């Protein structure tokens, strides 16, 4: 049994200020790509996790959200059996793509099917929220507006399914906490009526910490056929939306020739 943990991108991200609990108040527009990490599960007596893929080494010794999500679901619904889980880690870590959150959400979706759990979407969203602020949005994996810490979700009046997108990471790992510490405000206020007309308030802070993020953005914005290019989340991954798959693939070819060490993923929005 398989499940795709779709990459999350922030089409827009406005920081409204610091909250009393130490987190930042956000107004963001989430979207998800067709491609991402891949999860597999088979029936087993106990819970286990095997990790492979190009970015598997980055997870060695970490508190993996996949097993945390599996254990939480098992305990919540008193599941007697286990599962042999496999994670193919294709997305870079600490990259602004919600990789860990997407993996946790994908695990919940996968094991609900494997264990034949009768759970409502609301019940699963409540469970997902205990794993992290981004996990509920990743559980839904559709275009949503996120407010509060990004966990107060509402439907976004946009139809973006099938839009060609190119994700680019210049090889800089940015810690979310470091980027937020560098952000000094003021923010841009709430998202406008057309949320795509917003921006990402964290771009200047991320570029100050990792100047190659600025280069990645400049290259995407100069690509023929691009309709929108921004950094996702706290970086360092940037994305470009394109008017056609051909334009996107041309940009992939150019970047591959000029910056072969940069990670690239050509896909579409889900």
C-alpha positions as CSV (number, residue, x, y, z in Angstrom):
1,X,0.0,0.0,0.0
2,X,1.4,3.4,-1.0
3,X,0.9,7.1,-0.3
4,X,2.5,10.2,-1.6
5,X,3.5,12.8,1.0
6,X,3.0,15.8,-1.3
7,X,5.5,18.7,-1.0
8,X,3.9,21.8,0.6
9,X,4.7,25.3,-0.8
10,X,3.6,28.7,0.5
11,X,2.3,30.6,-2.5
12,X,2.2,33.6,-0.2
13,X,3.4,34.0,3.4
14,X,2.7,37.2,5.5
15,X,4.1,37.5,9.0
16,X,1.7,39.6,11.1
17,X,3.9,39.8,14.2
18,X,5.0,37.8,17.3
19,X,2.3,36.2,19.5
20,X,2.3,36.1,23.2
21,X,3.2,32.4,23.1
22,X,6.4,33.1,21.3
23,X,5.2,31.9,17.9
24,X,4.5,34.3,15.0
25,X,1.0,35.1,13.7
26,X,0.9,34.1,10.0
27,X,-1.4,34.5,7.1
28,X,-0.4,32.1,4.4
29,X,-1.6,30.3,1.2
30,X,-0.7,26.7,1.1
31,X,-0.6,24.6,-2.1
32,X,0.7,21.1,-2.7
33,X,2.6,19.4,-5.6
34,X,1.7,16.1,-7.2
35,X,5.2,14.8,-6.3
36,X,6.9,14.4,-2.9
37,X,8.2,11.7,-0.6
38,X,6.8,8.2,-1.0
39,X,5.5,6.0,1.8
40,X,4.7,2.3,1.8
41,X,3.1,0.2,4.5
42,X,2.7,-3.6,4.9
43,X,0.9,-5.5,7.8
44,X,3.2,-6.4,10.6
45,X,3.1,-7.3,14.3
46,X,5.0,-4.2,15.4
47,X,5.7,-0.7,14.1
48,X,9.0,-0.3,12.2
49,X,10.4,2.3,9.8
50,X,12.9,1.9,7.0
51,X,14.2,5.1,5.3
52,X,15.9,5.3,1.9
53,X,16.2,7.8,-0.9
54,X,18.6,10.7,-1.7
55,X,17.9,12.6,1.5
56,X,17.6,9.7,3.9
57,X,21.0,10.4,5.5
58,X,19.7,13.8,6.7
59,X,17.2,12.0,8.9
60,X,19.6,9.7,10.7
61,X,19.3,10.0,14.5
62,X,16.3,12.4,14.2
63,X,12.9,12.1,16.0
64,X,11.0,11.0,12.9
65,X,7.5,12.2,12.6
66,X,6.4,9.1,10.6
67,X,6.8,6.8,13.6
68,X,5.3,9.4,16.0
69,X,2.2,9.7,13.7
70,X,1.9,5.9,13.5
71,X,2.2,5.4,17.2
72,X,-0.3,8.2,17.9
73,X,-2.9,6.8,15.5
74,X,-2.4,3.2,16.8
75,X,-2.9,4.4,20.4
76,X,-5.9,6.7,19.6
77,X,-7.8,3.9,17.9
78,X,-6.6,1.0,20.0
79,X,-5.1,-0.8,16.9
80,X,-3.7,-4.2,17.9
81,X,-1.5,-4.8,14.8
82,X,1.5,-2.9,13.6
83,X,3.0,-1.9,10.2
84,X,6.2,-2.1,8.4
85,X,6.7,1.4,7.0
86,X,9.1,2.5,4.3
87,X,9.8,6.2,3.6
88,X,11.5,7.1,0.3
89,X,12.9,10.5,1.2
90,X,13.0,12.5,-2.1
91,X,12.5,16.0,-0.7
92,X,15.4,18.0,0.9
93,X,15.3,18.5,4.7
94,X,14.9,21.9,6.3
95,X,13.9,23.3,2.9
96,X,10.5,25.1,3.4
97,X,8.5,22.2,1.9
98,X,6.9,20.9,5.1
99,X,8.6,17.5,4.4
100,X,8.4,16.1,7.9
101,X,4.8,17.4,8.3
102,X,3.9,16.0,4.9
103,X,5.4,12.6,5.9
104,X,3.4,12.5,9.1
105,X,0.2,13.4,7.4
106,X,0.8,10.8,4.7
107,X,1.4,8.2,7.4
108,X,-2.0,9.0,8.9
109,X,-3.7,8.7,5.6
110,X,-1.9,5.5,4.7
111,X,-2.4,3.7,8.0
112,X,-6.1,4.7,8.2
113,X,-6.5,2.6,5.0
114,X,-4.2,-0.2,6.1
115,X,-5.8,-0.6,9.5
116,X,-9.3,0.1,8.2
117,X,-9.9,2.8,10.8
118,X,-13.3,4.5,10.7
119,X,-12.2,8.1,11.4
120,X,-13.8,11.4,10.2
121,X,-11.7,14.1,8.6
122,X,-12.3,16.3,11.7
123,X,-11.0,13.6,14.0
124,X,-7.9,13.1,11.9
125,X,-7.3,16.9,11.7
126,X,-7.5,17.1,15.5
127,X,-4.9,14.3,15.7
128,X,-2.7,15.9,13.1
129,X,-2.6,19.2,15.0
130,X,-0.9,17.5,17.9
131,X,2.0,16.6,15.6
132,X,2.7,20.1,14.3
133,X,1.2,23.3,13.0
134,X,1.6,22.3,9.4
135,X,0.4,18.7,9.7
136,X,-3.4,19.5,9.3
137,X,-2.8,21.4,6.1
138,X,-0.6,18.5,4.8
139,X,-3.3,16.0,5.8
140,X,-5.8,17.8,3.5
141,X,-3.1,18.4,0.8
142,X,-5.2,20.9,-1.1
143,X,-4.9,24.7,-1.6
144,X,-5.9,26.3,1.7
145,X,-5.5,29.6,3.6
146,X,-3.8,29.2,6.9
147,X,-4.0,31.8,9.7
148,X,-2.9,31.9,13.4
149,X,0.2,29.7,13.4
150,X,-0.8,28.5,10.0
151,X,-3.1,25.9,11.6
152,X,-6.4,27.8,11.3
153,X,-7.5,26.6,7.9
154,X,-10.1,27.8,5.4
155,X,-10.9,27.1,1.8
156,X,-9.0,29.3,-0.7
157,X,-11.1,30.4,-3.7
158,X,-8.5,29.3,-6.3
159,X,-8.3,26.6,-8.8
160,X,-4.6,25.8,-9.5
161,X,-4.7,22.0,-10.1
162,X,-2.4,21.1,-12.9
163,X,-0.3,24.3,-12.9
164,X,3.2,23.4,-13.9
165,X,5.7,24.2,-11.1
166,X,9.4,24.0,-10.7
167,X,11.0,23.7,-7.2
168,X,14.6,24.7,-6.8
169,X,16.9,24.5,-3.8
170,X,20.4,26.0,-4.1
171,X,21.7,23.6,-1.4
172,X,21.4,25.9,1.6
173,X,19.8,24.4,4.7
174,X,17.9,27.1,6.6
175,X,16.5,26.5,10.1
176,X,13.1,28.0,10.5
177,X,13.9,29.5,13.9
178,X,17.0,31.3,12.5
179,X,15.0,32.9,9.7
180,X,12.3,34.1,12.0
181,X,14.9,35.5,14.4
182,X,16.3,37.4,11.5
183,X,12.9,38.8,10.5
184,X,12.5,42.2,12.1
185,X,9.2,43.4,10.5
186,X,7.1,45.2,9.8
187,X,5.0,42.5,8.1
188,X,2.8,43.1,5.0
189,X,-0.5,42.7,6.9
190,X,-3.2,40.1,6.0
191,X,-3.2,38.6,2.6
192,X,-5.0,40.7,-0.1
193,X,-8.3,39.7,-1.7
194,X,-6.2,38.0,-4.4
195,X,-3.8,36.0,-2.2
196,X,-1.4,35.4,-5.1
197,X,-0.8,39.2,-5.1
198,X,0.8,38.8,-1.7
199,X,4.4,37.9,-1.1
200,X,6.7,36.1,1.3
201,X,7.8,38.4,4.2
202,X,10.6,36.0,5.1
203,X,12.5,36.3,1.8
204,X,14.8,39.2,2.9
205,X,15.8,37.4,6.2
206,X,16.5,34.1,4.3
207,X,18.5,35.8,1.6
208,X,20.6,37.6,4.3
209,X,21.4,34.2,5.8
210,X,21.8,32.4,2.5
211,X,22.5,34.7,-0.5
212,X,22.1,31.8,-3.0
213,X,18.3,32.0,-2.2
214,X,18.3,35.4,-3.9
215,X,20.1,34.0,-6.9
216,X,17.6,31.1,-7.2
217,X,14.7,33.6,-7.1
218,X,16.3,35.9,-9.7
219,X,16.9,33.0,-12.0
220,X,13.3,31.7,-11.7
221,X,11.9,35.2,-12.2
222,X,13.9,35.7,-15.3
223,X,12.8,32.3,-16.8
224,X,10.5,32.6,-19.9
225,X,6.9,31.6,-19.2
226,X,7.1,32.0,-15.4
227,X,4.0,33.6,-13.9
228,X,5.0,33.6,-10.2
229,X,8.3,33.0,-8.4
230,X,8.8,33.1,-4.7
231,X,10.5,31.4,-1.8
232,X,8.5,28.7,0.0
233,X,8.1,29.0,3.8
234,X,11.3,29.9,5.5
235,X,13.4,28.6,2.6
236,X,15.6,27.7,1.1
237,X,13.5,26.1,-1.6
238,X,12.1,28.5,-4.2
239,X,9.4,27.8,-6.7
240,X,8.2,29.1,-10.1
241,X,4.7,28.6,-11.5
242,X,4.7,28.4,-15.3
243,X,2.2,29.0,-18.1
244,X,3.1,25.7,-19.7
245,X,4.9,22.5,-19.0
246,X,7.2,23.2,-21.9
247,X,8.3,26.5,-20.4
248,X,8.9,24.8,-17.1
249,X,11.0,22.1,-18.7
250,X,13.1,24.6,-20.5
251,X,13.8,26.3,-17.2
252,X,14.8,22.9,-15.8
253,X,17.2,22.4,-18.6
254,X,18.9,25.8,-18.2
255,X,19.3,25.4,-14.5
256,X,20.6,21.9,-14.9
257,X,23.3,23.2,-17.3
258,X,24.2,26.3,-15.3
259,X,23.7,25.1,-11.7
260,X,24.0,21.3,-11.8
261,X,24.5,21.0,-8.1
262,X,21.1,22.6,-7.3
263,X,18.2,20.3,-6.4
264,X,15.3,20.6,-8.9
265,X,11.9,19.1,-9.1
266,X,9.6,19.6,-12.1
267,X,6.0,18.7,-11.2
268,X,2.5,20.2,-11.1
269,X,0.2,21.5,-8.4
270,X,-2.2,19.0,-7.0
